[in-house]
């Protein structure tokens, strides 16, 4: 995927938009023309996250948008998300999570190739 095609990249997270759920924010983003939605739901267990992620993945596919699941590779793979992301500590100590690495979900051999890194 060409990163230039990601004109509007929306991240959902608890508390970003008070009173609105991950689903609400995602649906509004897609209706507004978002080209990518990243589900960041650390407050949910995998069991609770997977149905929500599956629903949002389907809606993103229908809208032609990339869907990314934050930090949960098994959930992302189960719902056929376009990508998963995680933070990598560039200092080696674990406290400073300052590099975001996004991996496309292709074959296991292809996963180590990052498509985006931000600092």
N, C-alpha and C positions, 0 to 999 in steps of 0.2 A: 504494500500500500504506500502510495506517495504521501508523505506527511503534509504536503501542501494542500491536499484534498480535505484536510481536517480544519475547516474554516471555523466551526464552533464546537469546542470540546467541553462538555459539561460533566462535572464531578458531583455525584450526590454524596452527602455525608450527614449523619445525624447532627442537627443543630445548625446547619448552613442556612436553611430557610425555615425558621420556626413555624410550627403548625402544619408543615407540609411533609409528606412521606417521601421515601425514595421513589415510589411509583408516581406520585404527583409531580415531583420535580422532573423525572424522566419524561413523562408524557408531555409536560409543558415544553420541555426542551426540544423534543422531537417535533411537536406542533409548530414551534418557532424556527425550525430549520436546522437544528443541531446535526452535525455530521458525525459526532461520537458522544457516547454516554459511558462514563465510568462509574460503576457501582462500588461505593466505598462504605461498607456496612459492617464495621468491626464489632458492633454491638450485637450482631446476630450470630447464632451458631450455624454451622454448615447445614444442619437439618432445616432450619428456618430460612436460611439464605437461598438454598437451591430452588425452591418454587418461585420465589420472587425473581431471582436471576433468570430462570427459565422464561418467565413471562416477559421480562424486559428484553431479553435476548431476541425473543420472537418479534416483539414490537420494533426493535432496532433493525432487524433483518427486513421487515416489511417496509420500513422507512428508508432502507439503503444506508443506514448509519452503522458505524463500528460500535461494538459493545465490548467493554472491558470490565473484568471483575478484579477488584483489588485484593491482592494477597492470598487468594484461595484458588490455587491451580486445580485441585480436584473438582471444585464447583464449576469453575470456568470450563473445564473439559466436559463435564457432564451436560452443561447447557449449550455446548458448542459456541462459546463466546469467541469473538474474533481475536482476543488477546487477554493476557493477564499481566498485572503489574505488581511490582514489589519494590520496597525501598532497600537499598544496599548501603551499608555503612562504609564510607570511603576511608575511615580512619582505622578500622580494624577492631574497635572497641565495642561497638554495638550501640553506644549512646547517641551518636550523631547520625541520624538517618537522613542523609542529604543528597542521595543520588537516586532518582527514580529510573528504574529499568523496566521496560515493557517488552514482553516476549510474545510474538505471534504464536498461536496454538496450532502448530503444524505437526510434523513427525517429531518424535523425541530427539532425533539427531539435529533437527533445525532449531530447537528451542534456545540453545545458548546464544544465538545471535540477537542482540538487542536492536529494536527498531527505533528506540528513542531513549535518550539519556538527558536529564536536566539537572542542573546544580543550583 
